[in-house]
Amino acid sequence: MFCRQLYHSCLELVFAPLKPYMMEPKVMKCPDGHFRRTIFGLGPYIADYPEQVYLSGVVSTWCPKCDALPTDLDGSGSHHCSHIKTDLLIKTFNPSVLWDDFGLRHNIVPFTYSFPRADIHELLAPDLLHQLIEGVFKDHLVEWVLEYLHLEHGETVALDIIEDIDRRISAVPPFPGLRRFPDGRDYQQWTGDDLKALMKVFLATIAGYVPSVMVRCIAAFMDACYIAHRNAIDSPSLEHFQDCVETFHQLRTIFIEVGHIRAVKEPWRRSNRYHALTQMLKTILRTDRMTALHRHLEDSGALRGPGPPGFPSGLGNNVPIDLEDLEDDDEAVVPGKSENMSDFDVQLAFRTQHGYPSRLYPLAMYIQQPKFPLVFAQFLYKFSHPDELVAPSTIDECPAFEGAIKVHHSAIATFYAPSDLSGSGGLRRERIRSTPHFFGHPRRDTVFVVVDDSQVGMEALEIGRVLLFFSFEYRRKNFSCALINWFVHTDERDPDTGMWVVKQELDRRGQPTLEVIHVDSIARAAHLLPIYGDSRVPENFHYHCALDSYRTFFVNHYVDHHAHEFIGRD
């Protein structure tokens, strides 16, 4: 108790110099160069829940902002807490009643008590990282999913499924800035960046193993988190956020329902089916006592092994590491300013690659793309005949090309992404790769290609996989182009994950379609997550093979906040 009050006394001492100017104005020079009379005040205090308990003087498990019961935080009839209300309760009830019935400590005076217009219960602000991402997502949703798997399938099958979920997480294709979770690596603790990385790929890895309503519930929660993280939130975004919160509250009952199923199904299985009710009640009572004992021993450290407790079994057997090229960064912040999310700039990397044939047909043979000369000639035809919608189907009807072709292994996309880590003007860049050697494996990234700039979101876009970046000169004009495979998306989002679904486009012979496009039509990199369905990922599967091993994919709008706002918006 002494330490708690010392904590508040220290904060009060820190802010004491501001107190005189909270009532009387102080003349200060503002950033615009003018002098103004200024009144100071204490602003929002962002803290995780344990610190909120310290700050507000409430009992742990009680809400620091309202008087709702810990067993029914959403119950009707609760009211906001305040210093005035706390004073009245302290004068009216004895300390034991305050503790048990109101969740208040009678001998803690919050540091805001002596400051004007400052009430700690009003100043406390939720912490997106600690309370939502680490609290709700990691400590609740992920663990509830694991508990459901154990409940539904039993210990042996559940562990096998969780192991496959691990492999799914490690099998996602690479993307700029996306941390990877390779198998077989221990870790000490999860950081906030690790949890955010897990959120980006989690939905696709559990789809097919848990009920659809669970996937929709987690998707609604994640959408709310991403909207709350945006740099600017307008009225439509706020309405979307409210819809996501309401959807989450409606669907989260699935976890309560399966918990009730567990309370009946497991005791029934353990009974001899004769006068089973008495046996089931006894089983439930003993199970609850064992659970309480386990929690007590865990809290006291008696169950702690050689390493600290970490993430739930199975999903925590991976160490997140940054996937970077040893020569160039995949992502970076950019100085400058732009205020339009639809502004994109893609340029080929300055360095050209040696060792490639410089002529068209030898290059096509070298990269093992025999259709390359035809689609290249069709690109030149469209340039020469801009009013023609369809290019000829034979190379003889298209312009001939005898010039040199230069190959590039990457391109740089620059775009406005203020909700992500960016420069002071909100600009960010990422490297799009198409190279035969990236940490010992080929890497062919996927991109968003703008096909109809009159639309927004995925209605304006298609997905292409870059097989080759190249440049050339034709009719005294320099061209920067990409050879791509097309992926076509469905008309509607997946009803469970809320993500768009794409599949590789094939021609009449069942071969992937090819086209040459100008890099100006590329918006930025796209991240695709394989739709695993009910198939298992082989133990020796390598993530670089993901785009070649699956035919249908989710367009991952959770890969960063710009993608969520750019293609995930309604």
Legacy VTK file of the C-alpha trace (Angstrom):
# vtk DataFile Version 3.0
C-alpha trace
ASCII
DATASET POLYDATA
POINTS 570 float
0.000 0.000 0.000
2.907 2.304 0.735
4.358 1.681 -2.730
1.019 2.441 -4.374
0.649 5.784 -2.638
4.317 6.599 -3.238
3.667 6.059 -6.946
0.879 8.665 -6.920
2.879 11.083 -4.796
5.746 10.970 -7.256
3.439 11.677 -10.204
1.863 14.544 -8.303
5.317 15.993 -7.674
6.272 15.662 -11.354
3.229 17.601 -12.561
3.229 20.128 -9.690
4.960 22.904 -11.735
1.989 22.937 -14.108
-0.629 23.435 -11.403
-0.411 27.245 -11.121
-1.049 27.577 -14.853
-4.059 25.274 -14.806
-6.090 28.123 -13.338
-4.154 31.264 -14.344
-2.951 31.617 -17.972
0.708 31.657 -18.925
1.886 33.677 -21.938
3.670 31.359 -24.353
5.034 31.525 -27.868
3.097 29.195 -30.163
4.505 27.345 -33.208
3.051 29.996 -35.538
5.210 32.651 -33.854
2.359 34.378 -31.988
2.186 34.753 -28.214
-0.969 33.546 -26.522
-2.304 33.079 -23.014
-2.262 29.349 -22.327
-4.113 27.242 -19.783
-2.492 23.883 -19.049
-4.339 20.645 -18.393
-3.622 16.960 -17.937
-4.404 14.973 -21.063
-5.209 11.298 -21.700
-3.119 8.773 -19.796
-2.409 5.676 -21.922
-1.545 2.611 -19.845
-2.024 -1.128 -19.791
-4.506 -2.654 -17.352
-2.137 -3.347 -14.398
-1.009 0.278 -14.453
-4.615 1.464 -14.775
-5.397 -0.436 -11.570
-2.538 1.398 -9.843
-3.627 4.755 -11.225
-7.331 4.539 -10.458
-7.091 2.922 -7.024
-9.485 0.090 -7.895
-9.234 -3.578 -7.025
-7.718 -5.797 -9.695
-10.305 -7.326 -12.124
-12.580 -4.290 -11.635
-13.014 -1.692 -14.361
-11.047 1.527 -13.688
-13.575 3.663 -15.606
-16.996 2.376 -14.470
-18.584 0.467 -11.579
-19.635 -2.603 -13.595
-19.140 -5.907 -11.813
-16.093 -7.927 -12.946
-18.398 -10.866 -13.650
-20.623 -8.773 -15.925
-18.660 -5.928 -17.491
-21.279 -5.443 -20.203
-24.180 -5.448 -17.790
-26.693 -2.632 -17.866
-26.946 -0.156 -15.029
-23.243 0.635 -14.669
-22.070 4.255 -14.311
-18.834 6.150 -14.799
-16.444 6.412 -11.875
-15.273 9.778 -10.566
-13.401 11.303 -7.633
-16.631 12.778 -6.274
-18.405 9.435 -6.350
-15.435 7.686 -4.732
-15.350 10.274 -1.911
-19.034 9.696 -1.236
-18.625 5.908 -1.137
-15.609 6.138 1.213
-17.597 8.309 3.625
-20.601 5.975 3.500
-19.203 2.424 3.637
-16.486 0.626 5.553
-13.337 -0.629 3.759
-14.521 -4.236 3.412
-17.739 -3.189 1.670
-15.803 -0.840 -0.595
-13.458 -3.692 -1.546
-16.070 -6.425 -2.072
-19.041 -4.505 -3.471
-17.478 -1.530 -5.253
-13.930 -2.666 -6.030
-12.345 0.397 -4.410
-9.306 0.837 -2.185
-10.167 3.248 0.617
-6.597 4.422 1.342
-5.343 5.396 -2.138
-5.511 9.029 -3.264
-4.926 9.310 -7.057
-2.370 11.913 -8.135
-5.033 13.774 -10.155
-7.121 14.452 -7.047
-5.397 17.773 -6.300
-5.375 19.058 -9.889
-8.205 21.119 -11.389
-10.305 19.603 -14.179
-8.473 16.275 -13.819
-10.137 12.985 -12.933
-8.040 9.864 -13.459
-11.132 7.825 -14.365
-11.801 10.181 -17.284
-8.152 10.565 -18.307
-7.433 6.842 -18.665
-7.263 5.846 -22.331
-7.205 2.286 -23.679
-3.917 0.927 -24.948
-4.297 -0.608 -28.406
-1.182 -2.755 -28.055
-1.480 -4.051 -24.502
-5.238 -4.250 -24.051
-6.415 -5.259 -27.524
-3.536 -6.890 -29.386
-1.791 -8.515 -26.444
-4.812 -8.780 -24.158
-7.822 -9.661 -26.285
-6.034 -11.215 -29.272
-3.137 -13.151 -27.721
-4.372 -13.892 -24.203
-7.979 -14.600 -25.149
-8.856 -15.204 -28.800
-5.804 -17.273 -29.725
-5.987 -19.278 -26.519
-9.723 -19.813 -26.938
-9.102 -21.182 -30.432
-6.558 -23.633 -29.032
-8.934 -24.650 -26.242
-11.679 -25.214 -28.806
-9.415 -27.525 -30.811
-8.639 -29.576 -27.702
-12.306 -29.691 -26.777
-13.567 -30.647 -30.201
-10.894 -33.120 -31.281
-9.230 -34.410 -28.140
-5.621 -34.036 -27.053
-3.883 -36.094 -29.755
-5.735 -34.763 -32.792
-5.684 -31.189 -31.442
-1.902 -31.226 -31.074
-1.614 -32.524 -34.643
-3.851 -29.682 -35.895
-1.919 -27.057 -33.929
1.306 -28.383 -35.423
-0.190 -27.960 -38.893
-1.287 -24.403 -37.998
2.357 -23.749 -37.095
3.418 -24.990 -40.506
0.764 -22.833 -42.174
2.093 -19.773 -40.363
5.628 -20.536 -41.513
4.477 -21.225 -45.101
3.069 -17.780 -45.927
4.838 -16.034 -48.837
7.378 -13.307 -47.990
6.401 -9.645 -48.014
8.247 -6.385 -47.250
8.306 -5.829 -43.503
6.502 -9.071 -42.653
8.182 -10.996 -39.859
8.490 -14.720 -40.413
7.876 -17.551 -37.966
10.149 -20.453 -38.955
9.578 -23.781 -37.213
11.684 -25.332 -34.510
12.984 -22.191 -32.811
12.474 -21.300 -29.135
11.962 -17.734 -27.919
12.011 -15.808 -24.680
8.976 -13.549 -24.997
6.630 -12.062 -27.564
7.054 -8.410 -28.453
4.337 -6.142 -29.772
5.759 -6.390 -33.294
5.646 -10.190 -33.082
1.974 -10.147 -32.110
1.114 -7.720 -34.893
2.908 -10.016 -37.346
0.887 -12.990 -36.107
-2.360 -11.031 -36.548
-1.493 -10.433 -40.205
-1.583 -14.135 -41.091
-3.638 -15.759 -38.335
-7.063 -15.892 -40.010
-5.917 -17.835 -43.064
-4.095 -20.388 -40.923
-7.095 -21.320 -38.762
-9.712 -21.229 -41.539
-11.009 -24.743 -42.062
-10.131 -25.899 -38.560
-12.581 -23.797 -36.539
-16.253 -22.891 -37.144
-16.970 -20.068 -39.580
-18.509 -17.953 -36.840
-15.202 -18.022 -34.920
-13.323 -16.808 -37.982
-15.868 -14.021 -38.554
-15.641 -13.030 -34.897
-11.853 -12.693 -34.984
-12.019 -10.896 -38.350
-14.426 -8.306 -36.914
-12.085 -7.742 -33.956
-9.061 -7.322 -36.217
-10.918 -4.885 -38.494
-11.764 -2.753 -35.455
-8.098 -2.739 -34.377
-6.920 -1.708 -37.839
-9.479 1.098 -38.109
-8.504 2.392 -34.645
-4.864 2.530 -35.779
-5.517 4.729 -38.803
-3.834 8.095 -39.071
-7.175 9.830 -39.676
-10.639 8.466 -38.901
-13.596 9.984 -40.757
-17.303 9.426 -40.149
-17.668 6.370 -42.460
-14.639 4.769 -40.797
-16.115 5.443 -37.373
-19.398 3.840 -38.421
-17.498 0.854 -39.810
-15.605 0.606 -36.523
-18.864 0.573 -34.564
-20.258 -2.122 -36.854
-17.159 -4.246 -36.285
-17.436 -3.879 -32.513
-21.122 -4.822 -32.550
-20.416 -7.804 -34.809
-17.654 -8.966 -32.481
-19.937 -8.776 -29.450
-22.645 -10.707 -31.273
-20.348 -13.476 -32.516
-18.130 -13.894 -29.461
-20.877 -15.957 -27.828
-19.578 -18.905 -29.867
-16.730 -19.222 -27.371
-19.226 -19.242 -24.482
-21.345 -21.846 -26.236
-18.461 -24.227 -26.808
-17.484 -23.714 -23.171
-20.949 -24.878 -22.125
-20.592 -27.828 -24.469
-17.374 -28.715 -22.707
-19.086 -28.544 -19.313
-21.550 -31.212 -20.468
-19.713 -33.284 -23.074
-16.549 -34.127 -21.124
-18.269 -35.103 -17.825
-20.752 -37.213 -19.822
-17.918 -39.072 -21.511
-16.305 -39.749 -18.132
-19.487 -41.121 -16.575
-20.767 -44.687 -16.890
-24.065 -43.342 -18.384
-26.045 -44.738 -15.407
-27.468 -41.963 -13.210
-24.991 -39.786 -15.030
-26.092 -36.421 -13.608
-24.595 -37.010 -10.163
-21.360 -38.261 -11.680
-21.191 -35.292 -14.062
-21.641 -32.768 -11.249
-18.918 -34.430 -9.240
-16.601 -34.380 -12.271
-17.272 -30.692 -12.855
-16.604 -29.869 -9.189
-13.317 -31.743 -9.127
-12.227 -30.295 -12.470
-12.884 -26.748 -11.236
-10.859 -27.416 -8.103
-7.971 -28.790 -10.146
-8.119 -25.757 -12.436
-8.057 -23.391 -9.442
-5.092 -25.267 -7.969
-3.264 -25.146 -11.291
-3.757 -21.372 -11.539
-2.570 -20.886 -7.956
0.586 -22.924 -8.540
1.193 -21.173 -11.850
0.836 -17.716 -10.293
3.213 -18.657 -7.482
5.798 -19.897 -9.978
5.686 -23.492 -8.784
4.952 -24.771 -12.300
7.559 -22.649 -13.997
10.157 -24.739 -15.809
13.650 -23.797 -16.963
12.259 -21.129 -19.282
9.687 -18.389 -18.655
6.050 -19.014 -19.531
5.228 -17.880 -23.018
2.703 -18.317 -25.760
0.212 -21.223 -25.815
1.575 -24.618 -26.801
2.171 -25.141 -30.496
1.844 -21.604 -31.842
4.756 -20.452 -29.714
7.419 -22.753 -31.086
8.636 -20.187 -33.600
10.996 -17.244 -33.475
9.908 -14.257 -35.539
12.777 -12.876 -37.589
12.998 -10.112 -40.139
13.151 -11.286 -43.741
15.581 -8.919 -45.446
17.865 -9.003 -48.405
21.462 -8.689 -47.321
22.017 -5.890 -49.843
18.836 -3.797 -49.902
16.049 -3.030 -47.447
12.588 -4.279 -48.333
10.933 -1.195 -46.850
11.819 2.298 -45.704
10.302 5.648 -44.813
10.546 8.397 -47.423
10.902 12.166 -46.930
8.442 14.304 -48.800
4.734 14.844 -48.743
1.600 13.508 -50.404
-1.988 13.638 -49.249
-3.650 11.246 -51.670
-3.819 7.532 -50.989
-4.379 6.896 -54.685
-0.971 8.368 -55.589
1.582 5.655 -56.345
4.963 5.762 -57.959
6.793 2.606 -59.096
10.249 2.716 -60.620
12.642 -0.055 -61.575
15.729 -0.417 -59.445
18.614 1.573 -60.852
20.930 -1.429 -60.993
20.548 -3.746 -63.994
21.457 -7.441 -63.863
24.264 -8.915 -65.925
24.325 -12.407 -67.317
20.963 -12.225 -69.089
20.692 -12.283 -72.901
19.886 -8.832 -74.213
17.825 -10.024 -77.200
14.174 -10.971 -77.027
14.144 -14.618 -78.126
17.305 -15.722 -76.294
15.969 -13.989 -73.166
12.655 -15.841 -73.474
14.510 -19.154 -73.654
16.758 -18.164 -70.725
13.823 -17.384 -68.405
11.854 -20.378 -69.759
8.898 -18.283 -70.906
8.263 -19.144 -74.598
5.213 -16.838 -74.734
7.298 -13.824 -73.784
8.029 -12.694 -77.402
4.301 -12.751 -78.285
3.090 -10.778 -75.256
6.024 -8.381 -75.674
5.024 -7.763 -79.286
1.391 -7.299 -78.221
2.535 -4.646 -75.742
4.290 -2.768 -78.535
1.179 -3.056 -80.713
-0.997 -1.477 -77.996
1.536 1.328 -77.671
1.488 1.930 -81.415
-2.318 1.583 -81.653
-3.701 3.075 -78.419
-7.275 3.039 -79.743
-7.232 -0.720 -80.346
-8.663 -2.664 -77.419
-7.441 -6.093 -78.536
-3.959 -6.888 -79.843
-3.405 -9.444 -82.628
-3.060 -13.071 -81.566
-0.016 -13.731 -83.773
3.421 -12.161 -83.543
3.587 -11.504 -87.295
0.848 -8.872 -87.037
2.681 -6.988 -84.294
5.649 -4.592 -84.526
9.081 -6.158 -84.737
11.697 -5.398 -82.091
15.444 -5.783 -82.532
16.675 -3.652 -79.631
18.359 -4.557 -76.360
16.479 -5.539 -73.200
17.855 -4.893 -69.715
16.735 -7.030 -66.758
16.112 -5.684 -63.246
15.571 -7.802 -60.132
13.376 -5.338 -58.255
11.279 -2.202 -58.390
10.619 0.485 -55.775
7.019 1.461 -54.968
6.442 4.749 -53.144
3.010 5.593 -51.776
1.146 7.560 -49.107
0.722 5.430 -45.977
0.521 7.674 -42.889
-1.052 4.944 -40.735
2.108 2.827 -41.080
5.675 3.728 -40.203
6.400 6.493 -42.714
8.219 9.740 -43.237
7.065 13.076 -41.866
4.983 13.593 -45.011
3.356 10.164 -44.746
5.348 8.567 -47.585
6.595 5.004 -47.474
8.424 2.787 -49.920
8.663 -0.957 -50.434
10.755 -3.122 -52.712
8.986 -5.483 -55.111
11.218 -8.378 -56.084
11.430 -10.697 -59.052
14.697 -12.535 -58.717
15.916 -16.114 -59.207
18.055 -15.939 -56.055
16.747 -14.663 -52.741
18.320 -16.450 -49.778
18.908 -19.400 -52.069
15.409 -19.511 -53.590
13.519 -17.737 -56.392
11.223 -14.933 -55.320
8.484 -13.605 -57.576
6.338 -11.074 -55.724
2.709 -10.272 -56.439
1.440 -6.746 -57.088
-1.746 -4.725 -57.338
-2.304 -3.617 -60.937
-4.697 -0.729 -61.596
-7.075 -1.746 -64.404
-9.872 0.796 -63.848
-8.930 4.024 -62.090
-12.564 5.139 -62.020
-13.293 2.521 -59.331
-12.001 2.155 -55.764
-10.638 -0.764 -53.782
-10.451 -4.171 -55.405
-12.973 -3.108 -58.033
-10.179 -1.053 -59.593
-7.463 -3.682 -59.208
-6.255 -7.045 -60.349
-3.415 -9.134 -58.957
-0.346 -10.026 -60.993
2.749 -12.034 -60.177
5.906 -10.454 -61.538
7.993 -12.944 -63.500
10.411 -10.358 -64.873
11.226 -6.666 -64.533
12.886 -5.245 -67.637
13.499 -2.016 -69.522
14.139 -1.162 -73.180
14.055 1.670 -75.697
11.530 1.764 -78.533
10.996 4.642 -80.953
13.267 6.875 -78.842
11.149 6.286 -75.770
12.280 4.443 -72.633
9.965 1.789 -71.228
9.965 0.170 -67.797
7.868 -2.979 -67.880
6.972 -6.181 -66.076
6.064 -9.631 -67.334
3.263 -10.933 -65.136
0.964 -13.873 -64.496
-2.605 -12.773 -63.836
-4.710 -13.722 -60.814
-8.443 -13.032 -61.047
-10.544 -12.245 -57.994
-14.075 -13.271 -57.168
-16.974 -10.820 -57.180
-17.422 -10.947 -53.410
-15.263 -11.313 -50.337
-14.891 -14.560 -48.452
-17.832 -14.518 -45.999
-15.729 -15.723 -43.044
-12.409 -13.888 -43.261
-13.701 -10.837 -45.151
-10.745 -11.105 -47.539
-10.922 -11.166 -51.320
-10.195 -14.507 -52.984
-8.046 -14.794 -56.123
-6.965 -17.702 -58.242
-4.432 -18.013 -61.014
-5.894 -17.232 -64.423
-5.429 -19.995 -66.998
-5.861 -20.006 -70.768
-7.777 -22.602 -72.776
-4.831 -24.979 -72.577
-4.668 -24.726 -68.812
-1.507 -22.595 -68.856
-1.059 -19.406 -66.773
-1.887 -16.259 -68.732
0.972 -13.849 -69.419
1.027 -10.158 -70.219
3.555 -7.350 -70.403
2.477 -4.209 -68.531
4.100 -0.866 -67.830
5.239 -0.474 -64.215
3.213 2.749 -64.038
0.099 0.576 -63.814
1.432 -1.129 -60.655
0.177 0.405 -57.423
2.224 -1.501 -54.847
3.061 -5.023 -53.660
0.248 -7.416 -52.768
0.399 -10.206 -50.207
-1.403 -13.468 -50.912
-2.170 -16.093 -48.273
-2.769 -19.647 -49.484
-6.248 -21.035 -48.873
-5.205 -24.256 -47.182
-8.708 -25.700 -46.848
-8.577 -29.066 -45.117
-5.182 -30.010 -46.549
-2.101 -30.368 -44.378
1.145 -28.545 -45.046
4.036 -31.000 -45.560
6.674 -30.934 -42.845
9.456 -30.026 -45.286
7.428 -27.345 -47.083
9.301 -24.108 -47.827
7.507 -20.775 -47.854
9.165 -19.724 -51.129
7.090 -22.430 -52.853
3.716 -21.218 -51.551
2.692 -19.249 -54.635
3.558 -22.204 -56.872
1.944 -24.891 -54.699
-1.562 -23.479 -54.247
-4.112 -22.293 -56.789
-6.402 -20.068 -54.687
-5.367 -17.354 -52.261
-6.689 -14.722 -49.886
-5.663 -11.140 -50.682
-4.272 -10.220 -47.284
-5.501 -6.740 -46.395
-4.176 -7.241 -42.854
-0.550 -7.213 -44.031
-0.303 -3.501 -43.165
-2.641 -0.642 -42.341
-2.394 0.945 -45.789
-3.566 -2.290 -47.420
-6.464 -2.541 -44.956
-7.629 0.957 -45.801
-6.775 0.746 -49.521
-8.397 -2.577 -50.467
-10.198 -3.598 -47.291
-12.585 -0.675 -47.159
-16.221 -1.033 -48.219
LINES 1 571
570 0 1 2 3 4 5 6 7 8 9 10 11 12 13 14 15 16 17 18 19 20 21 22 23 24 25 26 27 28 29 30 31 32 33 34 35 36 37 38 39 40 41 42 43 44 45 46 47 48 49 50 51 52 53 54 55 56 57 58 59 60 61 62 63 64 65 66 67 68 69 70 71 72 73 74 75 76 77 78 79 80 81 82 83 84 85 86 87 88 89 90 91 92 93 94 95 96 97 98 99 100 101 102 103 104 105 106 107 108 109 110 111 112 113 114 115 116 117 118 119 120 121 122 123 124 125 126 127 128 129 130 131 132 133 134 135 136 137 138 139 140 141 142 143 144 145 146 147 148 149 150 151 152 153 154 155 156 157 158 159 160 161 162 163 164 165 166 167 168 169 170 171 172 173 174 175 176 177 178 179 180 181 182 183 184 185 186 187 188 189 190 191 192 193 194 195 196 197 198 199 200 201 202 203 204 205 206 207 208 209 210 211 212 213 214 215 216 217 218 219 220 221 222 223 224 225 226 227 228 229 230 231 232 233 234 235 236 237 238 239 240 241 242 243 244 245 246 247 248 249 250 251 252 253 254 255 256 257 258 259 260 261 262 263 264 265 266 267 268 269 270 271 272 273 274 275 276 277 278 279 280 281 282 283 284 285 286 287 288 289 290 291 292 293 294 295 296 297 298 299 300 301 302 303 304 305 306 307 308 309 310 311 312 313 314 315 316 317 318 319 320 321 322 323 324 325 326 327 328 329 330 331 332 333 334 335 336 337 338 339 340 341 342 343 344 345 346 347 348 349 350 351 352 353 354 355 356 357 358 359 360 361 362 363 364 365 366 367 368 369 370 371 372 373 374 375 376 377 378 379 380 381 382 383 384 385 386 387 388 389 390 391 392 393 394 395 396 397 398 399 400 401 402 403 404 405 406 407 408 409 410 411 412 413 414 415 416 417 418 419 420 421 422 423 424 425 426 427 428 429 430 431 432 433 434 435 436 437 438 439 440 441 442 443 444 445 446 447 448 449 450 451 452 453 454 455 456 457 458 459 460 461 462 463 464 465 466 467 468 469 470 471 472 473 474 475 476 477 478 479 480 481 482 483 484 485 486 487 488 489 490 491 492 493 494 495 496 497 498 499 500 501 502 503 504 505 506 507 508 509 510 511 512 513 514 515 516 517 518 519 520 521 522 523 524 525 526 527 528 529 530 531 532 533 534 535 536 537 538 539 540 541 542 543 544 545 546 547 548 549 550 551 552 553 554 555 556 557 558 559 560 561 562 563 564 565 566 567 568 569
